[in-house]
Amino acid sequence: MRPRPGGLLRRITAGADTVTVEVRDRSTAPPLLKPWARGEPSGFGWPLVNQLASTDVRTHHDGKTVTATLTTAPTGRP
């Protein structure tokens, strides 16, 4: 995941069956799931992350922290 401008990669951790990436930025606005638009150079990252990983968004007084955890266990998603 690439944080928004002003964002910071906080942590990457690996467990036996998981990899977790945590990023933080100064915006309190949540990431948007929007349809992919042909010819647009951006906007597909957050939907892709949500397809591959479980996600959590926590807002706080000075921005938000987004966590994505990828697991080797089957997700039940196509």
N, C-alpha and C positions, 0 to 999 in steps of 0.2 A: 504494500500500500504506500502510496506517495501522499504525505500530508499536504494540506493546503498551504499556500504561501504563508510563511511565518510559522509553519508547523515543525514538529520535532519528532523524530523516531525515538521513542522512549526505551523500548525494550523488545528483544527477541529472545524467547525461551523455547527450549526443546525438551520434551519428555519422551517416555518410551513410545507413546502412540500419538503425540501431538506436537505441533509447532504453533506458538502464539506470538503474534506481532501486536505491539501497542504503539499507537501514535497519538500525538496531542497537538492541538492548534488553539489559536486564540478566539476562534469563532464559536458561538454557542448554537449556531444553526446546525441541525442534524444533516448528515449526508443524504442526498436525494437519490431515490431509485427512479430513474427515468428511462424511457425506451431508447434503445440505440438508434441513432440517426445516421444514415449513410452519408458519407462525406464529412462528418464531424470528426475532428481529430481527438476529441475527448468525450468523457461522459460514460464510458463503458467500464471503468474500473470498479466502482462500488457494486454494480450488479454482478460482476464477475466474482468479486470477493464474497458476496452473499450466496452465490451458487456453490462455491467451493468450501466455505468455512462458516462456522457459527460466529455471530458478531454481537457486540455489545457497545452501546454508545452511552457515555456518562457525561452530563454537563456539570460544570462547576462555575464558580464566580468569575474565573478568568479564561473560560473557553470550554473545550470538551476533550475527552479521551475516547478513542475508538480502539476496540480490541477485536482481533479476528483470530480464531483458533481453528486450525486445520487438523483433522484427525484421520488416522488410517482406517478407522471403523466405517462401515457402510453407513451412509446418511439416509438412504431411502429415497434420495432425489434422483431423477433421471439424468 
